């Protein structure tokens, strides 16, 4: 989501765990959902105190985006749909985020369908579909 749809009054951890609360099959794939949520957050460069203390509404846009990404990846879903997931990240964070996402997707046997304006990402994906009239590109990878 470009609007990350986080619960602004809940912690980052609670927002990540929402990915398991409404999908029992994703929860079943987590040995320890809380530990997995904290590991995802850490892998995305978020310190534990940022994730557990305070509320999502107090986080920067980049931090909120990473919380939303962790929520999408928790529980190894079969397919991740992502709309501009790297738009609020600097180049180094963008690379680290995509590396993490691809690693987790490969491990889970999941696929990613991602839409972005950033054409520099094309070589990282198995398939690229230009959506010319709306100046976006759809990137697809199947692990």
C-alpha positions, 0 to 999 in steps of 0.5 A: 500500500502507498498508504501503509494502512498501519494502525497509528495507535498500535506499536510497530510490532502489533502492526506486523503481527496483524499479518498473522491475526487474520490469516491462520495459515500464515500463523501456522507457518510461524514457529514464534510469530513475535520472534519472526516479526522482530527478526523481520523488523531487524532485517529491515533496519528497525531497532527493537525499541522502535518496533516495540515502544511508541506507536506506528503513528510516531514513526517516520515514513520510511520506518512505517514503510518497513513495518508494512513490508514486514507485515506483508512478509510474515508467515511466508505468504505464497504471493506478495503484492507490492505497490512502490515498496521502496519509494521512501527508502534511500538507495542502500536501504532499497538494496537491503530491502530487496535483498531481504525480500528476495531471500525470504521469498526464495526460502518460502517458495513465494512469488512477488508482483511489484509495481514501481516507477523506478526503472533501475530495479528491472535487472533484479526481476525475472520479468518486467511488464511496462504499463506505459500509459500510467508510467509504471512498471510491473516487476515479477519474480517467481521463486 
